[in-house]
Amino acid sequence: MSDFLDFINKQVLLLDGAMGTQIQGADLKVDKDYWGQENCSEILNLSRPDFIRNVHMKYLAAGSDAVETNTFGGSSLTLGEFDLSEKTVEINKRACELAHEAIAEFKHDGRKRFVVGAIGPGTKLPSLGHIDYDTLEASFILQAHGLIEGKADAILIETAQDPLQIKAAVNAAKAAMQKTGTILPIMVQVTVETTGTMLVGSDIAAAATIIHALDVDVMGLNCATGPQEMADHIKWLSQNWPRKISVLPNAGLPEMHQGHVHFPLAPDQMAKWMERFLKEDGINIIGGCCGTNEDHIKALNAMLEQQGNGKRPAPAARQFHWVPAVASLFQQVELRQDNAILAIGERCNANGSKKFREAQENEDWDACVDMAKEQVREGSHTLDICTAFVGRNEIRDMTEVVTRTRGSVVAPLVIDSTELIVLDAALKLYGGKAIINSINFEDGEEPAHKRMLLAKKFGAAVIALTIDEQGMAKDVQRKVDVAKRLRDFCCGKYGLPESDLLIDPLTFTICTGNEDDRKLGLWTLDAIERIHKELPDIQIILGLSNISFGLNPPARHVLNSVYLDHATKRGLTGAIIHVSKIAPLHKIPKHEVEAAEDLIFDRRRPGAVAA
């Protein structure tokens, strides 16, 4: 464990106040101090190292345990707006060095202090189409390299306004660490506007679901508002988020006074709010954002010393309940629904829906989006998206559909393709926590390995089919054996949470009349029951409509409905279905239910109703 994580495990850490407030309040000259690059605060690391070092020293003297580097706009993209992209590594490295130099001035007091490498959001949001994912990630990789070379103790991705931007920054930090052989804690702080969501519309639950899947160490809030407006979101994190929490509010909501921005929250008021968060919500890291200065940090330090009898207090114990979920850009959807299954809408699939395929062929993308919205209105919790269609460019079509649905459909997406390159392209467009459909062992473990790397990189859940090198598992024991192998592979080898693994034990049509097919549905039910018992934390789903293939539509609706009911009672947690075509059993005539059950359980009663 790093010294930084060890510190916040044992005691509350005090970060610094705003760097921007200090810079904007100083009498700095554009030509002399900014080298002609007005509003490029990061250039001061090179042009005025004395000034930046002094800002850090002010906060350290006020009691900070850690200082953030002056690198909020330090990505190569943002620096490129000032023709400084070639200096990205140098600027970020120097920023860390200045922070370390400031800390060295306080080594006499024996306190442990840290340098936190700050990565801001930049000026372009990928979920709004301002920038493509690869360019954004590459820009952050250069910045992260500089921070690592400067010996940052942790990486902080702050003021995050778009979950896809968060993914790019987190993955960039991980890539830079891997290249340099370094392991640093990663923190993410989102900015929730007064509207109650991030700038692109994500609520705190959606943001947490997405960030959790990226395996970061700390999540928190900063900027946009003061502590009062953050209180409900902090409370949600306290009750739900399973890892460490940070809070760095503005000094209240900004106001305009005589043409200047003013932040109204006094240091003592800030300290009272943060004391409340510490006591009620078990916060691990506190500090200040816009409008805060060394006086705010001094007040926070005094509050902490009072709480800890002259020392840093231990974080207050808290009870939390993390719920496994996926998320769209806007909202969280729990993987296990109360008194229901996770309904994965099946109709945005070129292989299964004639209407969708025709809309895709005609490039009527609005019609494709309308089909997605219609399924949500019918009750689908997530939507399976498949654009594989002979004679068409699957990547292009997937891009068209995902780009349009990500900002207009509230349900999370299931990205469905047999092609790795298509999965990769779709995940680079999607800020939510998606589900990858699917992996299996038909061609050995190498294809599954590549898909798992994608899933972990982009924070996706995974549908895994009980297929191995011998083919599709049909009998009960084979289904269970392959399911366990999938669990060991995905969760044991790649660290996927078991709750994010959706095993599909496969069902096949029982309507062929062939003797060998009569028990296929029953075997799947038995396998569901065993998998549910032996692997209780994973999800179990089915492509439901396979069971009734070959029947006419009314008969299919009955058989699908009856089979789903039995599968759910055995432990099924989700299904790929057409929700409006599923009926509760009490609405199906008794003799039709019995006929369906005769098929499912291979009952050959004399006089039984023909299917």
C-alpha positions as CSV (number, residue, x, y, z in Angstrom):
1,M,0.0,0.0,0.0
2,S,1.2,3.5,-0.8
3,D,2.0,6.0,2.0
4,F,-0.8,8.2,0.7
5,L,-3.4,5.4,1.0
6,D,-2.0,4.3,4.3
7,F,-2.4,7.9,5.6
8,I,-6.1,8.2,4.5
9,N,-6.9,4.8,5.9
10,K,-5.8,6.0,9.4
11,Q,-6.5,9.7,9.5
12,V,-8.3,12.5,7.7
13,L,-6.1,14.2,5.1
14,L,-6.2,18.0,4.6
15,L,-5.6,19.0,1.0
16,D,-4.9,22.6,0.0
17,G,-7.1,25.4,-1.2
18,A,-7.5,26.9,-4.7
19,M,-4.5,27.5,-6.9
20,G,-6.5,29.5,-9.3
21,T,-7.7,31.9,-6.6
22,Q,-4.1,32.7,-5.7
23,I,-3.1,33.2,-9.3
24,Q,-6.0,35.4,-10.2
25,G,-5.5,37.5,-7.0
26,A,-1.9,38.2,-7.8
27,D,-0.5,41.1,-9.9
28,L,1.0,39.0,-12.7
29,K,1.9,40.5,-16.1
30,V,1.0,38.8,-19.4
31,D,4.3,39.5,-21.2
32,K,6.7,39.0,-18.3
33,D,5.0,36.3,-16.1
34,Y,2.8,34.4,-18.7
35,W,5.4,34.7,-21.5
36,G,2.6,36.2,-23.6
37,Q,0.2,33.2,-23.0
38,E,-2.6,35.0,-21.2
39,N,-4.7,32.7,-18.9
40,C,-2.3,29.8,-19.2
41,S,-1.7,29.3,-15.5
42,E,0.6,26.3,-16.1
43,I,3.2,28.3,-17.8
44,L,3.9,29.9,-14.4
45,N,5.6,26.6,-13.5
46,L,8.4,27.6,-15.9
47,S,8.2,31.4,-15.9
48,R,7.5,32.0,-12.2
49,P,8.5,29.0,-10.2
50,D,9.1,31.2,-7.2
51,F,5.4,32.3,-7.2
52,I,4.0,28.8,-7.5
53,R,6.4,27.4,-4.9
54,N,5.2,30.2,-2.6
55,V,1.5,29.4,-3.1
56,H,2.3,25.8,-2.0
57,M,4.2,27.1,1.0
58,K,1.2,29.3,2.1
59,Y,-1.1,26.2,2.2
60,L,1.5,24.1,3.9
61,A,2.0,26.7,6.5
62,A,-1.7,26.8,7.0
63,G,-1.7,23.1,7.8
64,S,-2.2,21.2,4.5
65,D,-1.1,17.6,4.5
66,A,-0.9,17.6,0.7
67,V,-0.8,20.1,-2.1
68,E,-2.1,19.8,-5.6
69,T,0.2,20.6,-8.5
70,N,-0.4,23.6,-10.7
71,T,-1.4,21.4,-13.7
72,F,-5.2,21.7,-13.9
73,G,-4.9,22.6,-17.6
74,G,-1.8,20.6,-18.1
75,S,-2.9,18.1,-20.8
76,S,-1.2,18.4,-24.1
77,L,-4.6,19.3,-25.7
78,T,-5.2,22.2,-23.4
79,L,-1.6,23.3,-23.5
80,G,-1.8,23.0,-27.3
81,E,-4.4,25.9,-27.3
82,F,-1.4,28.0,-26.2
83,D,1.1,26.3,-28.6
84,L,2.7,24.6,-25.7
85,S,1.9,21.0,-26.2
86,E,5.5,20.1,-26.8
87,K,6.2,21.2,-23.2
88,T,3.5,19.0,-21.6
89,V,5.9,16.6,-19.8
90,E,8.3,19.4,-18.8
91,I,5.5,21.6,-17.4
92,N,3.9,18.8,-15.4
93,K,7.2,17.4,-14.1
94,R,8.3,20.9,-13.0
95,A,5.0,21.4,-11.2
96,C,5.6,18.4,-9.1
97,E,9.1,19.4,-8.4
98,L,8.0,22.8,-7.1
99,A,5.5,21.1,-4.8
100,H,8.2,18.9,-3.4
101,E,10.5,21.8,-3.0
102,A,7.9,23.6,-1.0
103,I,7.3,20.5,1.2
104,A,11.1,20.3,1.8
105,E,10.9,23.6,3.5
106,F,8.8,22.1,6.2
107,K,10.7,18.8,6.8
108,H,11.8,20.1,10.2
109,D,8.4,19.5,11.7
110,G,8.5,15.7,10.9
111,R,5.0,15.6,9.4
112,K,4.3,13.4,6.4
113,R,3.2,15.5,3.4
114,F,2.2,14.6,-0.2
115,V,2.2,15.9,-3.7
116,V,-1.0,15.3,-5.6
117,G,-0.8,15.5,-9.4
118,A,-3.8,17.3,-10.7
119,I,-5.5,16.6,-14.0
120,G,-8.4,18.8,-15.0
121,P,-11.1,18.0,-17.5
122,G,-9.7,20.1,-20.4
123,T,-12.0,22.1,-22.6
124,K,-13.6,19.4,-24.8
125,L,-16.2,16.9,-23.7
126,P,-16.1,13.6,-25.6
127,S,-19.7,12.6,-24.8
128,L,-20.8,15.8,-26.6
129,G,-18.7,15.0,-29.6
130,H,-16.1,17.7,-29.0
131,I,-13.2,15.3,-29.1
132,D,-12.6,11.6,-29.9
133,Y,-11.6,9.2,-27.1
134,D,-8.2,8.2,-28.5
135,T,-7.0,11.8,-28.9
136,L,-8.1,12.7,-25.4
137,E,-6.5,9.7,-23.8
138,A,-3.2,10.3,-25.6
139,S,-3.3,13.9,-24.3
140,F,-3.7,12.8,-20.7
141,I,-1.0,10.1,-21.1
142,L,1.6,12.8,-21.7
143,Q,0.4,14.8,-18.7
144,A,0.4,11.7,-16.5
145,H,4.0,10.9,-17.6
146,G,5.1,14.3,-16.5
147,L,3.4,14.0,-13.1
148,I,5.0,10.6,-12.6
149,E,8.4,11.8,-13.6
150,G,8.0,14.6,-11.1
151,K,7.3,12.0,-8.4
152,A,3.6,12.8,-7.6
153,D,2.3,10.7,-4.7
154,A,-1.2,10.3,-6.2
155,I,-3.1,11.3,-9.3
156,L,-6.2,13.4,-8.9
157,I,-8.6,13.7,-11.8
158,E,-10.7,16.7,-10.7
159,T,-13.6,18.8,-11.8
160,A,-14.8,16.0,-14.0
161,Q,-17.8,16.9,-16.0
162,D,-18.2,13.9,-18.4
163,P,-17.8,10.2,-17.5
164,L,-16.2,9.4,-20.8
165,Q,-13.5,12.1,-20.0
166,I,-13.0,10.3,-16.7
167,K,-12.4,7.0,-18.4
168,A,-9.9,8.6,-20.8
169,A,-8.0,10.3,-17.8
170,V,-8.0,7.2,-15.6
171,N,-6.9,4.9,-18.4
172,A,-4.2,7.5,-19.4
173,A,-2.9,7.4,-15.8
174,K,-2.8,3.7,-15.8
175,A,-1.1,3.5,-19.1
176,A,1.6,6.0,-17.9
177,M,2.1,4.0,-14.7
178,Q,2.4,0.7,-16.7
179,K,5.0,2.2,-19.0
180,T,7.1,3.6,-16.1
181,G,6.6,0.7,-13.7
182,T,4.9,2.9,-11.2
183,I,1.8,2.3,-9.0
184,L,0.0,5.4,-7.7
185,P,-3.4,5.9,-6.1
186,I,-6.0,7.4,-8.4
187,M,-8.6,9.8,-7.2
188,V,-11.6,11.1,-9.2
189,Q,-13.6,14.2,-8.2
190,V,-16.8,15.0,-10.1
191,T,-18.4,18.3,-10.4
192,V,-22.1,18.3,-9.8
193,E,-23.9,21.5,-10.9
194,T,-26.7,23.2,-9.1
195,T,-29.0,21.2,-11.4
196,G,-28.1,18.1,-9.4
197,T,-26.1,16.4,-12.2
198,M,-22.8,16.6,-13.9
199,L,-22.6,18.9,-17.0
200,V,-23.6,16.0,-19.4
201,G,-26.5,15.0,-17.2
202,S,-25.0,12.2,-15.0
203,D,-26.4,12.0,-11.5
204,I,-24.2,10.9,-8.5
205,A,-25.3,7.3,-8.6
206,A,-24.6,7.0,-12.3
207,A,-21.2,8.6,-11.8
208,A,-20.3,6.4,-8.9
209,T,-21.3,3.2,-10.8
210,I,-19.1,4.2,-13.8
211,I,-16.1,5.3,-11.6
212,H,-16.3,2.2,-9.4
213,A,-15.8,-0.1,-12.4
214,L,-12.6,1.7,-13.2
215,D,-11.0,0.6,-9.9
216,V,-10.1,4.0,-8.6
217,D,-9.2,4.5,-4.9
218,V,-11.0,7.7,-4.0
219,M,-14.2,9.4,-5.3
220,G,-15.3,12.8,-4.3
221,L,-16.8,16.2,-5.3
222,N,-15.2,19.5,-6.0
223,C,-16.0,22.8,-7.7
224,A,-19.3,24.3,-9.0
225,T,-21.0,24.7,-5.6
226,G,-20.3,25.2,-1.9
227,P,-20.6,22.5,0.7
228,Q,-24.3,23.2,1.4
229,E,-25.2,22.3,-2.2
230,M,-23.0,19.2,-2.1
231,A,-24.5,17.8,1.1
232,D,-27.1,15.4,-0.5
233,H,-24.5,14.0,-2.9
234,I,-22.0,13.5,-0.1
235,K,-24.7,11.7,1.9
236,W,-25.3,9.4,-1.0
237,L,-21.6,8.6,-1.3
238,S,-21.4,8.0,2.4
239,Q,-24.2,5.5,2.3
240,N,-23.3,3.8,-0.9
241,W,-19.7,4.3,-2.1
242,P,-17.5,1.5,-0.8
243,R,-14.1,3.3,-1.0
244,K,-12.6,6.5,0.2
245,I,-14.4,9.9,-0.2
246,S,-13.0,13.4,-0.7
247,V,-14.8,16.8,-0.5
248,L,-13.3,20.0,-1.9
249,P,-16.1,22.6,-2.2
250,N,-16.0,26.1,-3.4
251,A,-16.3,28.9,-0.8
252,G,-20.0,29.0,-1.5
253,L,-21.9,29.7,-4.7
254,P,-20.2,32.5,-6.7
255,E,-21.7,35.9,-6.7
256,M,-21.1,39.0,-8.8
257,H,-19.9,42.0,-6.8
258,Q,-19.1,45.2,-8.7
259,G,-18.2,43.2,-11.8
260,H,-16.1,40.7,-9.9
261,V,-16.7,37.1,-8.9
262,H,-17.1,36.8,-5.1
263,F,-17.3,33.6,-3.0
264,P,-19.2,34.3,0.2
265,L,-18.4,31.4,2.5
266,A,-16.1,32.5,5.3
267,P,-13.4,30.2,6.7
268,D,-15.2,29.4,9.9
269,Q,-18.4,28.6,8.0
270,M,-16.5,26.3,5.7
271,A,-15.0,24.6,8.7
272,K,-18.4,24.0,10.3
273,W,-19.7,22.3,7.1
274,M,-16.7,20.1,6.8
275,E,-16.9,19.1,10.5
276,R,-20.5,18.0,9.8
277,F,-19.3,15.9,6.8
278,L,-16.6,14.3,8.9
279,K,-18.9,13.4,11.7
280,E,-21.9,12.4,9.7
281,D,-20.5,11.0,6.5
282,G,-17.1,9.5,7.3
283,I,-15.1,11.6,4.8
284,N,-11.4,10.8,4.3
285,I,-10.1,13.9,2.5
286,I,-11.1,17.6,2.8
287,G,-9.9,20.7,1.2
288,G,-11.0,23.7,-0.8
289,C,-11.7,24.7,-4.4
290,C,-12.6,28.0,-6.0
291,G,-12.6,31.0,-3.7
292,T,-10.7,29.2,-0.9
293,N,-7.4,30.5,0.3
294,E,-4.9,29.8,3.1
295,D,-7.4,31.2,5.7
296,H,-9.9,28.6,4.8
297,I,-7.2,25.9,5.1
298,K,-6.1,27.3,8.4
299,A,-9.7,27.1,9.7
300,L,-10.0,23.5,8.4
301,N,-6.7,22.5,10.1
302,A,-7.8,24.0,13.4
303,M,-11.1,22.1,13.2
304,L,-9.2,18.8,12.5
305,E,-6.8,19.4,15.4
306,Q,-9.7,20.1,17.7
307,Q,-11.4,16.9,16.6
308,G,-8.2,14.9,17.0
309,N,-7.0,16.5,20.2
310,G,-4.0,18.0,18.4
311,K,-3.6,15.3,15.8
312,R,-5.4,14.3,12.7
313,P,-8.6,12.5,13.6
314,A,-9.4,9.0,12.3
315,P,-12.1,9.0,9.6
316,A,-15.5,8.3,11.2
317,A,-16.9,4.8,10.7
318,R,-19.7,4.6,8.2
319,Q,-22.1,2.0,7.0
320,F,-22.6,1.7,3.3
321,H,-24.4,-0.6,0.9
322,W,-22.9,-0.9,-2.6
323,V,-25.4,-2.1,-5.2
324,P,-24.0,-3.8,-8.3
325,A,-25.3,-1.9,-11.3
326,V,-24.7,-0.7,-14.8
327,A,-25.4,2.9,-15.9
328,S,-26.2,5.0,-18.9
329,L,-24.8,8.5,-19.1
330,F,-27.7,9.6,-17.0
331,Q,-28.8,7.0,-14.4
332,Q,-27.9,3.8,-12.6
333,V,-29.7,0.5,-13.2
334,E,-29.3,-2.2,-10.7
335,L,-28.3,-5.6,-12.1
336,R,-30.7,-7.3,-9.7
337,Q,-34.2,-5.9,-9.9
338,D,-36.6,-6.2,-6.9
339,N,-39.2,-8.8,-7.7
340,A,-38.3,-8.8,-11.4
341,I,-35.5,-9.7,-13.8
342,L,-33.2,-7.3,-15.5
343,A,-34.9,-6.9,-18.9
344,I,-32.5,-6.4,-21.8
345,G,-34.4,-5.1,-24.8
346,E,-33.8,-7.3,-27.8
347,R,-35.2,-5.2,-30.7
348,C,-32.2,-3.0,-31.6
349,N,-30.5,-6.0,-33.1
350,A,-30.1,-6.3,-36.9
351,N,-30.0,-10.1,-36.6
352,G,-33.3,-10.4,-34.6
353,S,-35.4,-7.5,-35.7
354,K,-36.5,-7.0,-39.2
355,K,-37.7,-3.4,-38.5
356,F,-34.4,-2.4,-37.0
357,R,-32.5,-4.0,-39.8
358,E,-34.5,-2.2,-42.4
359,A,-34.0,1.1,-40.6
360,Q,-30.3,0.5,-40.4
361,E,-30.2,-0.5,-44.1
362,N,-32.0,2.8,-45.0
363,E,-29.7,4.7,-42.6
364,D,-32.8,6.0,-40.8
365,W,-31.0,6.5,-37.6
366,D,-33.9,8.4,-36.0
367,A,-36.0,5.3,-36.4
368,C,-33.3,3.2,-34.7
369,V,-33.3,5.7,-31.8
370,D,-37.1,5.7,-31.7
371,M,-37.0,1.9,-31.3
372,A,-34.6,2.2,-28.4
373,K,-36.8,4.7,-26.7
374,E,-39.9,2.6,-27.3
375,Q,-38.3,-0.4,-25.5
376,V,-37.5,1.8,-22.5
377,R,-41.1,3.0,-22.4
378,E,-42.2,-0.7,-22.5
379,G,-40.0,-1.5,-19.4
380,S,-36.6,-2.6,-20.8
381,H,-33.9,-1.8,-18.2
382,T,-31.0,-2.0,-20.7
383,L,-30.8,-2.3,-24.5
384,D,-28.9,-4.8,-26.6
385,I,-27.3,-3.0,-29.6
386,C,-26.2,-5.1,-32.5
387,T,-25.5,-3.7,-36.0
388,A,-23.9,-6.8,-37.6
389,F,-25.4,-7.0,-41.0
390,V,-23.9,-8.7,-44.1
391,G,-22.7,-6.2,-46.7
392,R,-22.5,-3.2,-44.3
393,N,-19.8,-1.6,-42.3
394,E,-20.5,-2.7,-38.7
395,I,-18.2,-0.2,-37.1
396,R,-19.7,2.7,-38.9
397,D,-23.3,1.6,-38.1
398,M,-22.5,0.9,-34.5
399,T,-20.9,4.3,-34.3
400,E,-24.0,5.9,-35.7
401,V,-26.4,4.1,-33.3
402,V,-24.3,4.5,-30.1
403,T,-23.5,8.2,-30.8
404,R,-27.2,8.9,-31.1
405,T,-28.5,6.8,-28.3
406,R,-25.9,7.7,-25.6
407,G,-27.4,11.2,-25.2
408,S,-31.0,10.5,-25.8
409,V,-31.8,7.1,-24.2
410,V,-31.7,6.8,-20.4
411,A,-31.2,3.0,-20.4
412,P,-27.7,1.6,-20.3
413,L,-26.4,-0.1,-23.5
414,V,-25.4,-3.7,-24.1
415,I,-22.8,-3.6,-26.9
416,D,-23.3,-6.8,-28.9
417,S,-20.8,-7.9,-31.5
418,T,-18.5,-10.8,-32.3
419,E,-15.9,-8.4,-33.6
420,L,-13.4,-7.1,-31.1
421,I,-12.8,-3.9,-33.2
422,V,-16.5,-3.1,-33.1
423,L,-16.6,-3.5,-29.3
424,D,-13.6,-1.3,-28.9
425,A,-15.1,1.5,-31.2
426,A,-18.4,1.4,-29.3
427,L,-16.9,1.6,-25.8
428,K,-14.8,4.6,-26.8
429,L,-18.0,6.4,-27.5
430,Y,-19.9,5.5,-24.4
431,G,-19.5,7.2,-21.1
432,G,-21.9,4.9,-19.2
433,K,-21.1,1.5,-17.7
434,A,-22.0,-0.8,-20.5
435,I,-22.4,-4.6,-20.8
436,I,-20.3,-6.4,-23.4
437,N,-22.2,-9.2,-25.2
438,S,-20.4,-11.5,-25.2
439,I,-17.4,-13.8,-24.5
440,N,-17.0,-17.6,-24.6
441,F,-14.3,-20.2,-25.0
442,E,-15.3,-21.5,-28.4
443,D,-11.9,-20.6,-29.9
444,G,-10.0,-21.0,-26.7
445,E,-9.1,-18.3,-24.2
446,E,-7.3,-15.8,-26.4
447,P,-10.5,-14.0,-27.8
448,A,-11.9,-13.9,-24.3
449,H,-8.7,-12.5,-23.0
450,K,-8.9,-9.6,-25.4
451,R,-12.5,-8.9,-24.5
452,M,-11.7,-8.9,-20.8
453,L,-9.0,-6.4,-21.3
454,L,-11.5,-4.1,-23.0
455,A,-14.1,-4.7,-20.2
456,K,-11.6,-3.8,-17.5
457,K,-10.3,-0.8,-19.4
458,F,-13.7,0.7,-20.0
459,G,-15.4,-0.5,-16.9
460,A,-18.0,-2.8,-18.5
461,A,-19.9,-5.8,-17.2
462,V,-19.7,-8.9,-19.3
463,I,-22.2,-11.5,-20.7
464,A,-20.4,-14.9,-20.9
465,L,-21.9,-17.9,-22.8
466,T,-21.4,-21.5,-21.7
467,I,-19.5,-22.4,-24.8
468,D,-16.1,-24.0,-24.8
469,E,-13.7,-25.7,-27.2
470,Q,-16.1,-28.7,-27.4
471,G,-19.0,-26.4,-28.5
472,M,-22.2,-25.3,-26.8
473,A,-22.9,-26.8,-23.4
474,K,-26.2,-28.6,-23.5
475,D,-26.4,-30.9,-20.5
476,V,-26.5,-29.7,-16.9
477,Q,-23.1,-30.6,-15.8
478,R,-21.3,-29.1,-18.8
479,K,-23.2,-25.9,-18.4
480,V,-22.2,-25.7,-14.7
481,D,-18.6,-26.6,-15.5
482,V,-18.2,-24.0,-18.2
483,A,-19.9,-21.4,-16.0
484,K,-17.3,-22.0,-13.2
485,R,-14.5,-21.8,-15.7
486,L,-15.9,-18.5,-17.0
487,R,-16.1,-17.2,-13.4
488,D,-12.5,-18.2,-12.6
489,F,-11.3,-16.7,-15.8
490,C,-13.2,-13.4,-15.7
491,C,-13.2,-12.8,-12.0
492,G,-10.2,-14.7,-10.8
493,K,-7.7,-13.8,-13.6
494,Y,-9.0,-10.3,-14.6
495,G,-10.5,-9.0,-11.4
496,L,-14.0,-8.5,-12.7
497,P,-16.4,-8.4,-9.8
498,E,-18.6,-11.5,-9.7
499,S,-21.7,-9.3,-9.7
500,D,-20.6,-7.9,-13.1
501,L,-20.4,-11.3,-14.7
502,L,-23.7,-12.3,-16.5
503,I,-23.6,-16.0,-17.3
504,D,-25.8,-17.2,-20.1
505,P,-26.2,-21.0,-19.7
506,L,-27.9,-21.1,-23.1
507,T,-31.3,-22.4,-24.0
508,F,-32.3,-24.0,-27.3
509,T,-35.5,-24.5,-29.1
510,I,-37.6,-27.4,-27.8
511,C,-40.0,-27.2,-30.7
512,T,-38.2,-29.2,-33.3
513,G,-40.0,-32.5,-32.6
514,N,-36.6,-34.2,-32.4
515,E,-36.2,-36.6,-29.5
516,D,-32.7,-35.3,-28.7
517,D,-34.1,-31.7,-28.2
518,R,-37.0,-32.5,-25.8
519,K,-35.1,-32.0,-22.6
520,L,-33.0,-29.0,-23.6
521,G,-35.2,-26.5,-21.8
522,L,-35.4,-28.6,-18.7
523,W,-31.6,-29.0,-18.6
524,T,-31.2,-25.3,-18.8
525,L,-33.6,-24.8,-15.9
526,D,-31.7,-27.3,-13.8
527,A,-28.4,-25.6,-14.7
528,I,-29.7,-22.2,-13.7
529,E,-30.7,-23.6,-10.3
530,R,-27.2,-25.1,-9.8
531,I,-25.3,-22.1,-11.0
532,H,-27.4,-19.9,-8.8
533,K,-26.7,-22.1,-5.8
534,E,-23.0,-22.6,-6.5
535,L,-22.1,-19.2,-7.8
536,P,-24.6,-16.9,-5.9
537,D,-23.0,-13.6,-6.6
538,I,-23.0,-13.8,-10.4
539,Q,-25.9,-12.8,-12.6
540,I,-27.7,-15.4,-14.8
541,I,-29.3,-14.4,-18.0
542,L,-30.9,-16.0,-21.1
543,G,-31.6,-15.1,-24.6
544,L,-35.1,-16.1,-23.9
545,S,-36.6,-16.3,-27.4
546,N,-34.4,-19.2,-28.4
547,I,-36.6,-21.5,-26.4
548,S,-39.6,-21.0,-28.7
549,F,-37.9,-20.8,-32.1
550,G,-40.0,-22.5,-34.8
551,L,-43.5,-21.7,-33.3
552,N,-45.9,-19.2,-34.6
553,P,-45.9,-15.8,-32.8
554,P,-48.8,-16.3,-30.4
555,A,-47.4,-19.7,-29.3
556,R,-44.0,-18.2,-28.9
557,H,-45.3,-15.5,-26.6
558,V,-46.9,-18.1,-24.3
559,L,-43.9,-20.4,-24.2
560,N,-41.5,-17.5,-23.6
561,S,-43.7,-16.2,-20.8
562,V,-44.1,-19.6,-19.1
563,Y,-40.4,-20.4,-19.4
564,L,-39.3,-17.1,-18.1
565,D,-41.5,-17.6,-15.0
566,H,-39.9,-21.0,-14.3
567,A,-36.4,-19.8,-15.0
568,T,-36.8,-16.8,-12.6
569,K,-38.0,-19.1,-9.8
570,R,-34.9,-21.2,-10.4
571,G,-32.5,-18.2,-10.0
572,L,-32.5,-16.3,-13.4
573,T,-31.7,-12.6,-12.8
574,G,-32.0,-11.2,-16.3
575,A,-33.1,-12.0,-19.9
576,I,-32.8,-10.6,-23.4
577,I,-36.5,-10.2,-24.2
578,H,-39.2,-8.2,-26.0
579,V,-40.8,-6.9,-22.8
580,S,-44.3,-6.2,-24.3
581,K,-44.6,-9.8,-25.5
582,I,-44.1,-11.3,-22.0
583,A,-47.3,-11.9,-20.0
584,P,-47.8,-12.8,-16.4
585,L,-49.0,-16.4,-16.0
586,H,-52.4,-15.3,-14.5
587,K,-53.2,-13.6,-17.8
588,I,-52.5,-16.7,-19.9
589,P,-55.3,-19.4,-20.2
590,K,-54.6,-22.3,-17.9
591,H,-54.6,-24.9,-20.7
592,E,-52.0,-22.8,-22.7
593,V,-49.8,-22.7,-19.6
594,E,-50.1,-26.5,-19.2
595,A,-49.3,-27.0,-22.9
596,A,-46.2,-24.9,-22.5
597,E,-45.1,-26.8,-19.4
598,D,-45.6,-30.1,-21.2
599,L,-43.1,-28.9,-23.7
600,I,-40.7,-27.5,-21.1
601,F,-40.7,-30.6,-18.8
602,D,-41.1,-33.1,-21.6
603,R,-44.4,-34.4,-20.2
604,R,-46.1,-36.8,-22.5
605,R,-49.5,-37.1,-20.9
606,P,-52.2,-38.9,-22.9
607,G,-54.7,-36.3,-24.1
608,A,-52.3,-33.4,-23.5
609,V,-53.1,-30.3,-25.5
610,A,-50.9,-30.1,-28.6
611,A,-48.4,-27.3,-28.7
